[in-house]
Amino acid sequence: MQTTTLTDGTLVGFRDDVRAEFEAGRVVLTSPAGVVAMRQVGTGLGAALRRLADGPVDPADLVSGLTGREAAQLRGFLDRAPHLLARGVVAGGREMLRLERTAPGAEYGPVTVPPTARVRLSRFAFCRTREGALVLESPLARHRVLLVHPAARRLVAELGTPRTPVELAGDDLDVAAVGALLGHLVGAGLVDAADSAGGFESEADTTLRQWSFHDLLFHSRTRPGRYDDPIGGIYPHRGEIPPLPAVKEPPAGRTVELYRPELDEVLARDPAFTVALEGRRSIRSYGEEPLTLRQLGEFLYRVGRVRVLRGAEGDPTGNEIVGRPYPTGGSAYEIELYLTVRRCAGLDAGIWFYDSVAHRLVLVNDDPADQAAMLDVAAGATGGEADGDVLITLTSRFQRLSWKYAGIAYGMTLRHCGVVYQTMYLVATAMGLAPCGLGIGDADLAARVLRLDWLRETSVGDFLLGSRPAGELGTWRTEDGWQLLNGAEWALRAGEELGRE
């Protein structure tokens, strides 16, 4: 590609991830977004498309030599397929930037940046490598920018604090070239320009101020609309990496068999669903008597046991299918449960893995210091208020999801974590136990204590469980004083009270 005789302005060409195949009278363009096939392509139009495939070119050169009909066909194609194109920006006779659209219908125009205007990199912008190129992106922008030339990379690196084009000019870029490049970066939403009073709109925007960088990036990347990478159940690793087994092989260690309730008995004594739903609340105090092993066994059976397991033979993707009491996307069931036991009648203190197939506990760590560390973090998540009988740590075997789903795997595991939380809350309420979902946990600590690889499996949620206290929440005030209620009765009264409000 030419680098010294280009005219300052913009170029156009196919993106680097577009593959063009030329046959007699036919052009096939393949990209991550799909396939575009063009038929009855004349010689002149075919030559113009080849120029687009060879690299960014001056738009005026594309129509050179085309008939009126071919020029109209080319313009129609460019209008229909902007997702296949990149816009190159030339300054000082060299291509500096290349912009790619990441959202349907996204358009921008370069703005005028005076020599003394103050500009800075958006606090939501970030650089990363992408297929061998250094790119600049932001969840607020609908274009990504490939930093083609070292001078452009130098320019962006100096935008951490507000600067002017005069201050940013150097031997590689004069003031006019800097202003031209900044015009595109500001127009595309990757660089902020100060207003007439010297302030930045993003600082005055109360909505933006309440978004953290990683939250906004996560939001923009896990729902379609602002990003053009493939997303959803596309099996990006099928044929290259085998899927994880549907059920995790339990670790080696001492085991404890758990009580299996009869579901007919559970149905006979449980409150109605709406009663449990309306009576559900977080409880951060506990009874004098601890949770029992029988209660723990029933709770885990109703929340997380494997009740269906089907081999890969019947699935065209070669993926095993598993089922538990709660729903997940694609029947992935990547969530595993580990229990840090502080007190439980019939069970030693320690850190246990729940074997959801055999319905038993397997000891993974009996170090009192590790137990205390996990429980301290859990108590801290409640402001030091709760010191539960059992801390249940929810871990995710991430690749169980990412093998099938592109772009949304981590978002899905958080959704699944929330589903498990609600299931735990409802079961605990129905059983008359004290549940409390936590919003904070230490993933590094959990990986070390649970003896897991942080990239393969580690914590995404934490849940405290204990016996319901006989006082505050285990009783109900009546005209005759406090009445001690079991869990089902308490949930029923709570539901009646909520119904009267």
N, C-alpha and C positions, 0 to 999 in steps of 0.2 A: 504494500500500500504506500502511496505517496505520503511523505511527511514534511516536505519543505516547500512545495509549490501549491499548496491548497489555498483557496481564497477564504478569508475569515467569514464565518457564517455557519450554516447547518448542512449536514449531510444526511443521507438516508441509506439504509442497507438492511439485509436480513439479520436478525439476532444470531448470536453464536450457537444457540441451541436449536436452530432451524436447519434441517437437512433438505437440500433441493435435489430432485432427480429429474433429468431432462430426457424425454424421448421424442420421437417424431410427432410433432403437433400436440404434445401433452407434457405438463409439468406437475409434479407431485411434491408438495411441501409438507414435511413432517416435523412437528414440534411437540413439546410436552402437552400442549393444549389439544392436540389431535392432528388430523390429516386434512389438507386442502388440496383438491385435485382440479387442475384447469385443463380443459380440452379445447381443441381447435385453436391452438396457440400459433399465431403466425410467426414468420422469421424475425420481424422487427420486435414484436413483443417478447419473443423468446430471448432475444439478445439483451433486452432491457432487464429481464428477470435474472439473466446470468450476471449482469453487472451488479445487481443487488446482492447476489450470492457471493460475489468476489470481495465485497467489502463496502464500507460506506462510500457513497458517491454523491456528487452534486446533483440535486433533483433536476436541474436544467439539462444535465447530460443524459438523463434517462429518456427524455422524449426526443432527443436528437435522432433524426432519421426515421422517426415513426410516422406512419400515415395518421390521418385524423381519427380513423376508426381505432387504430392500435393505441393511440394516445388516450382515447376515451376509455378503452379497455384497461389500460394501465392505471388511470386515475380511479376507475371503479374498483380495481383490485386493491389499490392502496387504501381506499376508503373502507373496504370490507375487512381487511386483514391487518389492522394496526397492531394487533398482538404479535405479529410475526416480524415487526420492524423495530429497528433501533435508530435513534436520532443522534448523529454525531455532531459535536460542537467544535468548531475550529477557531483557534485564537492564535495570533502570531504565526500563521501559516502552518500550524500543526494541529492534528486532532487531539483534543484534551479530554473531553468527556464523551460518553455515549449513554443516552437515556433510553430505558426500556419501560414501556407501560406495564403496570402490574394490576390494574383494575379496569374492568369494562367501561368504556366511555370516558376514560380519563384523558383530559387535555390540559395543557397549560400554555402560557405565553411568557417569554422572558420579560422581566421588568427592568426598568432603568435604575441603575445603582450609581448615584453621583460619586465623584472621587472622594468626597469627605463624609459619605454616609457610613454610619456604624452598622456592622453586620456581625453575626455570630452563628455558629452551628446550632441548630435546634437541639434542645436538651433531650429530645426523643430520637435523634439521629445516631446511627452507629455504622462502623465499617467492619467488613468481614471479607474473607475470601470466598469466591463462588466460581467453581469450575476454572480455577487458575487466574481469575481476575480479582482485583480489589474493588469492592462495591460499597457504595454509600446508600443506606436505606433508612426509612423512618416509618413507623406505623401511621403517621399523619400524612405521608406522601403516597401518591398513587403511581409513582415512577421510582425506579431504582437508577442509580447513576454508576456506571463503570468508570473508574478513574484511570483513564487510558495512559496518560502521560505523567512522568514523575513530577512535572511542575504542578499539575492538578492535585496530585497527592500532597505535595508540599503546601499548597494553598489551603486545602481542607484541614491539614494538621495544625495550621496556625489560627483556626477559627474557634479555638476553645474559649477565648475571651473576645469581647467586642473589638473589632478592628475596622479600619477604613481601607478602601482600595489603594489609597496613597501609601498607607503603612504596609500593605500586603504586597506591593509591587517589588520586583527584584530583577536580577539579571535574566531570569528565565521568562518573566511575564511583566510587561509594562502596565501602567495604570489602566489604559484602555482595555487591554486583554483581561486584566483582573476583573474590571467592571462587567465585561461581557460574560465571563464565566459565572460570576456571582449573580448576574441577571437570570441565568437559567436555574441556578441552584435555589435562589429565592422564589422564582416562579413555580418551581416544582415542589416547594414546601420543605426543603431540606435545610435551608439556611433562613434565619430570621433577620429582618431589617428593622432598625429602630424607627419609631415614629418621629414626628416633628419635635416632640418634647424630649426625645432621647431615650424613651422607654421602649420596652418590647411587649407586644400584644400578649404573648404567652404568659408574661408575668401578671398582667392585669386580668386575664381570663380565669375566673374562679373555677370553671369546670376543668380546664386543663391543669390547673394547680393541684387538683385533687386526684389526678392520675399519676401513679408512679411509672417510671420508664418500663419496668419489666411487666407490670400489669397491662399497660396499653399495648405493648408488643405482643404479649401472649394473646390478648383479645383479638388483635388484628390478624394473627397467624393461625388461629384455630377455628375461624369461621370464614367461609368464602366471601369474597367481595372486594378485598383490598390487596389480595396477594395472588400471584399467578402460578405458584407451584402446584403440582397435582395434590389433591386432597381427597380423603375418604378411603373406602374399602377397595383399594386397587392392587393389593398384594404386591408391594414393591420389592419384596425379597424372595418371592416364590421361585423355586428352581435354583436359587443360589445359596440360601440358608434354610435349614430345616426349621419348622415351627417348634416352639417349646411344647413339651407335653402339657396336656390339659390340666393335669394334676401334678403338683410338685412331689418329688420323692422325699419322704420325711427324713430328717437327719438321724444319725445314730444316737442313741441315748436311752436312758431309763424311761419306760412308758407307764402311763396310768390310764386304765380303761375308764370310760365315762358312762354315766347313766343315760339310757335311751328311753325317753318317755313314750308312752302309748298315746298316739294322737287323739284317740277317742276320749281318753281321760282329760287331755288338754282342752279339747273342745267343750267338754262338759263343765269345766270350772273356769274357763277364760271369760272375761267380760266381752261384751260385743265390741266389734272393731271400732265403731265410732266412739264408744266409751273410752277405749284405750287411746284413741287418737286425740280426743279432747282432754284426757287426763294426763297426757304426756308432758313432762317438763324435766329440766335438768335439776338434779339433786346433788348437792355437794357436801352433805353430812350423812353419817352412817350410823347404823345401829350398834348397840353394845356387843351383840353376838355377830360373828363374821358370816359372810357368805359361805354356803356349804358346797361341797363337791357335787352333791346331787343337783343343787340349783345351777351350778356352773355347767354341768353336763347337759341339763335340759336347755339352758340358754344357748349354748353352742350348737346343739342339735337343731334347734328351731331357727337359728340365725345362719349358720354357715356350712352345714354338712353337705357332702356330695350326695345327691339323690338320683342323678343320672350320669352315666359315663359311657360314651360310645366311641369306639375306635375310629381311626382315620380311614378305614377301608370304605366306608359308605359315603365319604365326603369327597367331592371332586377336587378340592384344594389340598387334600392330604392332611387336613387339620382335625384333631380330635375334638369331640363335642362333650361338654360337661354342663350339668345343671345343678343349681343350688336354690335355696328358698327365695333369693332376691334376683332381679333381672340385671343383665349386663348386655352391652352391645356385642353382637356376633357370638354370643355364648362364650366369651373369652374367659371370664372368671379368673382374672389375674390376681385378685386380692387374696392375700394369705393373712392368717391371724396368729400373733404371738402374744403370750400372756406373761406379764410380770406380776407375780403373786406376792402380795404383802401379807395377807392373812386369808385363809380359806380352810374351813373345818374339813379335815380329811385329806388335805393336799399340802405338801411341803412348800415353803417359800422357795422361789426360784423363777427362772425364765423358761417358759415352755412354748413349744410349737404345737398348734392344733392340727392334728392329722385328720383332715376332713373326710377321708375315705373310710378309715378304720374307726373314726370317732373316738379318738384317744389323744392324750397329751404326751409329748416327747420332750424330755428335759434337754435344753440346749446350753444352759449356763446357770451354774449354781453359785456364782461369785456374789457375796452380799454387797460388795462395793458397786458392782454393776447394777444390781437390783435397785440400790439406793439412788444411783445416778438417774436411772430411768424414772423412778417415782418422784424424785425431786423436780425434774423437768415438768412432769405432769402436774404436780402441785403448783409450780410456778405459773403454768398456763391458766390456772384458776385464781391467780393472785394470792396463792398460799392458802386458799380457803378449803380445798378438797384434798383428802388423803385417802383415796379409795382402797378397797380391798384388793382389787385386781385392775391393772392397766392393760388394756387390749391394744396392741399396736397393729395397725393395718399396713401391710407392705404390698408393693406392687411388683409383679414380675413383668416389667415394662415390655419386653420383647414379645410377650404373648399377644400384645396389642399392636406394636409397631410392625410386626411381620405382616399384618393384614392392612392396617390403616396408616395412610400417609398424612402427616401434618396435624393429626388430631389425637394421636395416641395418648399423650400426657393429659390433654383436656378430658378425654374419655375416662382415664383412670381416676381423675378427681370427681367426675360425675358418679362413677361407680362407688367411690368412697362415700359420697353423700348418701347414695342408696343404702349402703350397709349401715351407715349411722342411723338412718330412719328406721331400718329394720330392727336394729339393736334397741332403739328407744321404745318402739312399740312392744317388742317382746318383753323387755325389762319392765315396762309399765304393766303389762298384762300379768306378769309374774310377781308384782309387788316388790321389785328391786329398785335400787337407786342408780339411774343412768346419768352420764354426763359426757357429751362429745366435746373434744378439745379442739381449739383452733391453731395451736402451736405445738410443735414437737421438734426434737433435734435429730435430723436425718443422719448426720455423721455419727452421733452417739449410738443411735439405733443400729446402724450398719455394723459398727464395731461390736456392740454387745450381743446382737443377734447373730454375729459371725456371717455377715452377708457382704457381697460385692455391691458397693453403692451404685454402680451403673447397671447392674443386673436386677437387683431387688433391694429396695429399702423403703423406709416408712413414708406413707402419704397421709396418715391419719392416726389419731389416738383417741381412746374411749375409756373412761373410768366406769367401773361397775362395783357395786357394793350392796350390803344389806340395807334395807330401808330403815331409817331410825324410828324408834318407837315414839319419839316426841313430835317434833315440829311437823313433819310431812307424813308420818305414819298414823296420825290421829286426825280426828275431825271434831270441831267444836259444835256442840249441841247446846240446847237450853239447859241441860243437866250437867254440862261440863265437857271435858275432852273424852272422846270415845276412841278406843284403839280399833283400827280397821286393818284388815289384810289388804293386799295390793288391789285385788279385784273390786272390793268394796270402796276403797279409796278412789280408784279410777271412776267408778260409777257416780260417786258423790261429786267429784270434780266435774264430770260431764254434765250433771244436773245443774251445778252452779253456773257453768259457762253458758248453758242453755237459757238461764234466767237473765243473764246480763244483756 
